[in-house]
């Protein structure tokens, strides 16, 4: 029983290490692609990503405000 637990732990631990190494190589590959782009292309991509992130933040804030308004109305009814 103990031996099985140890083997299972080793198996799971090795899997996690491989994933970390793979992530590092993917990040390095993405960085190389990014550096191969021209300045204008990098600025354009960065601008689009910032715009997308800002849109998501605004949607989240709107949903939070709407939820707060609902809660406030429910509390005032009582």
FIKOLZA-1660 file (N, C-alpha, C; in steps of 0.1 Angstrom, whole numbers, plus 5000, padded with zeros to 4 digits):
% residues 78
   i   px   py   pz ch aa at
   1 5008 4988 5000  A  X  N
   1 5000 5000 5000  A  X CA
   1 5009 5013 5000  A  X  C
   2 5019 5013 5009  A  X  N
   2 5027 5024 5010  A  X CA
   2 5036 5026 4997  A  X  C
   3 5040 5014 4992  A  X  N
   3 5048 5015 4979  A  X CA
   3 5040 5020 4968  A  X  C
   4 5027 5016 4967  A  X  N
   4 5018 5021 4957  A  X CA
   4 5017 5036 4958  A  X  C
   5 5015 5041 4970  A  X  N
   5 5014 5056 4972  A  X CA
   5 5026 5063 4968  A  X  C
   6 5038 5058 4971  A  X  N
   6 5050 5064 4967  A  X CA
   6 5052 5064 4952  A  X  C
   7 5048 5053 4945  A  X  N
   7 5049 5053 4931  A  X CA
   7 5040 5063 4924  A  X  C
   8 5028 5064 4930  A  X  N
   8 5018 5073 4924  A  X CA
   8 5023 5087 4926  A  X  C
   9 5029 5090 4938  A  X  N
   9 5034 5104 4940  A  X CA
   9 5045 5107 4930  A  X  C
  10 5054 5098 4928  A  X  N
  10 5065 5100 4919  A  X CA
  10 5060 5102 4905  A  X  C
  11 5050 5094 4901  A  X  N
  11 5044 5096 4887  A  X CA
  11 5038 5110 4886  A  X  C
  12 5031 5114 4895  A  X  N
  12 5024 5127 4895  A  X CA
  12 5035 5138 4895  A  X  C
  13 5045 5137 4903  A  X  N
  13 5055 5147 4904  A  X CA
  13 5063 5149 4891  A  X  C
  14 5066 5138 4884  A  X  N
  14 5073 5138 4872  A  X CA
  14 5065 5145 4861  A  X  C
  15 5052 5142 4861  A  X  N
  15 5043 5149 4851  A  X CA
  15 5043 5164 4852  A  X  C
  16 5043 5169 4864  A  X  N
  16 5043 5183 4867  A  X CA
  16 5056 5189 4862  A  X  C
  17 5067 5183 4864  A  X  N
  17 5080 5188 4860  A  X CA
  17 5080 5189 4844  A  X  C
  18 5075 5180 4837  A  X  N
  18 5075 5180 4823  A  X CA
  18 5067 5191 4818  A  X  C
  19 5056 5194 4824  A  X  N
  19 5047 5205 4820  A  X CA
  19 5054 5218 4822  A  X  C
  20 5061 5220 4832  A  X  N
  20 5068 5232 4835  A  X CA
  20 5079 5235 4824  A  X  C
  21 5086 5224 4821  A  X  N
  21 5097 5226 4810  A  X CA
  21 5090 5229 4797  A  X  C
  22 5079 5223 4794  A  X  N
  22 5072 5226 4781  A  X CA
  22 5067 5240 4781  A  X  C
  23 5062 5245 4792  A  X  N
  23 5057 5259 4793  A  X CA
  23 5068 5269 4790  A  X  C
  24 5080 5266 4796  A  X  N
  24 5092 5275 4794  A  X CA
  24 5096 5275 4780  A  X  C
  25 5096 5264 4773  A  X  N
  25 5100 5264 4759  A  X CA
  25 5089 5271 4750  A  X  C
  26 5076 5270 4754  A  X  N
  26 5066 5277 4746  A  X CA
  26 5067 5292 4748  A  X  C
  27 5070 5296 4760  A  X  N
  27 5072 5310 4763  A  X CA
  27 5084 5316 4755  A  X  C
  28 5095 5308 4755  A  X  N
  28 5107 5312 4748  A  X CA
  28 5104 5314 4733  A  X  C
  29 5096 5304 4727  A  X  N
  29 5092 5304 4713  A  X CA
  29 5084 5317 4710  A  X  C
  30 5074 5320 4719  A  X  N
  30 5066 5331 4717  A  X CA
  30 5074 5344 4718  A  X  C
  31 5084 5344 4727  A  X  N
  31 5092 5356 4728  A  X CA
  31 5101 5358 4715  A  X  C
  32 5106 5347 4710  A  X  N
  32 5113 5348 4697  A  X CA
  32 5105 5353 4686  A  X  C
  33 5092 5348 4685  A  X  N
  33 5083 5353 4675  A  X CA
  33 5080 5368 4677  A  X  C
  34 5078 5372 4689  A  X  N
  34 5075 5386 4692  A  X CA
  34 5087 5395 4688  A  X  C
  35 5099 5391 4690  A  X  N
  35 5111 5399 4687  A  X CA
  35 5113 5399 4672  A  X  C
  36 5108 5390 4665  A  X  N
  36 5110 5390 4650  A  X CA
  36 5100 5399 4643  A  X  C
  37 5090 5404 4650  A  X  N
  37 5081 5413 4644  A  X CA
  37 5087 5427 4643  A  X  C
  38 5082 5435 4634  A  X  N
  38 5086 5449 4633  A  X CA
  38 5080 5457 4645  A  X  C
  39 5085 5468 4647  A  X  N
  39 5080 5477 4658  A  X CA
  39 5065 5480 4656  A  X  C
  40 5062 5483 4643  A  X  N
  40 5048 5487 4640  A  X CA
  40 5039 5475 4643  A  X  C
  41 5043 5463 4640  A  X  N
  41 5035 5451 4642  A  X CA
  41 5033 5449 4657  A  X  C
  42 5044 5451 4665  A  X  N
  42 5043 5449 4679  A  X CA
  42 5034 5459 4686  A  X  C
  43 5035 5472 4681  A  X  N
  43 5026 5482 4686  A  X CA
  43 5011 5479 4683  A  X  C
  44 5009 5475 4671  A  X  N
  44 4995 5472 4667  A  X CA
  44 4989 5460 4675  A  X  C
  45 4997 5449 4677  A  X  N
  45 4993 5438 4685  A  X CA
  45 4990 5442 4700  A  X  C
  46 5000 5450 4705  A  X  N
  46 4998 5455 4719  A  X CA
  46 4986 5463 4721  A  X  C
  47 4984 5472 4711  A  X  N
  47 4972 5481 4712  A  X CA
  47 4959 5473 4712  A  X  C
  48 4958 5463 4703  A  X  N
  48 4946 5454 4702  A  X CA
  48 4944 5446 4715  A  X  C
  49 4955 5441 4721  A  X  N
  49 4954 5434 4733  A  X CA
  49 4949 5443 4745  A  X  C
  50 4954 5455 4745  A  X  N
  50 4950 5464 4756  A  X CA
  50 4936 5468 4754  A  X  C
  51 4931 5470 4742  A  X  N
  51 4917 5473 4739  A  X CA
  51 4908 5462 4743  A  X  C
  52 4912 5449 4740  A  X  N
  52 4904 5438 4744  A  X CA
  52 4903 5436 4759  A  X  C
  53 4914 5438 4766  A  X  N
  53 4914 5437 4780  A  X CA
  53 4906 5448 4786  A  X  C
  54 4907 5460 4781  A  X  N
  54 4898 5471 4786  A  X CA
  54 4884 5469 4784  A  X  C
  55 4880 5463 4773  A  X  N
  55 4866 5459 4770  A  X CA
  55 4861 5449 4781  A  X  C
  56 4869 5439 4784  A  X  N
  56 4866 5429 4794  A  X CA
  56 4864 5435 4807  A  X  C
  57 4873 5444 4811  A  X  N
  57 4872 5451 4824  A  X CA
  57 4860 5459 4825  A  X  C
  58 4856 5466 4814  A  X  N
  58 4844 5474 4814  A  X CA
  58 4831 5466 4816  A  X  C
  59 4831 5454 4809  A  X  N
  59 4820 5445 4810  A  X CA
  59 4819 5440 4824  A  X  C
  60 4830 5436 4830  A  X  N
  60 4830 5431 4844  A  X CA
  60 4825 5442 4854  A  X  C
  61 4830 5454 4852  A  X  N
  61 4825 5465 4861  A  X CA
  61 4810 5467 4859  A  X  C
  62 4805 5467 4847  A  X  N
  62 4791 5469 4845  A  X CA
  62 4783 5458 4851  A  X  C
  63 4788 5445 4850  A  X  N
  63 4780 5434 4857  A  X CA
  63 4781 5436 4872  A  X  C
  64 4792 5440 4877  A  X  N
  64 4793 5442 4892  A  X CA
  64 4783 5453 4896  A  X  C
  65 4783 5464 4889  A  X  N
  65 4774 5475 4892  A  X CA
  65 4759 5471 4891  A  X  C
  66 4756 5463 4881  A  X  N
  66 4742 5458 4880  A  X CA
  66 4738 5449 4891  A  X  C
  67 4747 5441 4895  A  X  N
  67 4745 5432 4906  A  X CA
  67 4743 5440 4919  A  X  C
  68 4751 5450 4921  A  X  N
  68 4750 5458 4933  A  X CA
  68 4737 5465 4934  A  X  C
  69 4733 5470 4922  A  X  N
  69 4720 5477 4922  A  X CA
  69 4708 5467 4925  A  X  C
  70 4709 5455 4920  A  X  N
  70 4699 5445 4923  A  X CA
  70 4699 5442 4938  A  X  C
  71 4710 5441 4944  A  X  N
  71 4711 5438 4959  A  X CA
  71 4706 5449 4967  A  X  C
  72 4709 5461 4962  A  X  N
  72 4704 5473 4969  A  X CA
  72 4689 5474 4969  A  X  C
  73 4683 5471 4957  A  X  N
  73 4668 5471 4956  A  X CA
  73 4662 5461 4965  A  X  C
  74 4668 5449 4965  A  X  N
  74 4662 5438 4973  A  X CA
  74 4663 5442 4988  A  X  C
  75 4673 5448 4992  A  X  N
  75 4675 5452 5006  A  X CA
  75 4665 5463 5010  A  X  C
  76 4662 5472 5001  A  X  N
  76 4653 5482 5004  A  X CA
  76 4638 5478 5004  A  X  C
  77 4635 5466 4998  A  X  N
  77 4622 5461 4998  A  X CA
  77 4618 5456 5012  A  X  C
  78 4627 5451 5020  A  X  N
  78 4624 5446 5033  A  X CA
  78 4623 5456 5043  A  X  C
% end
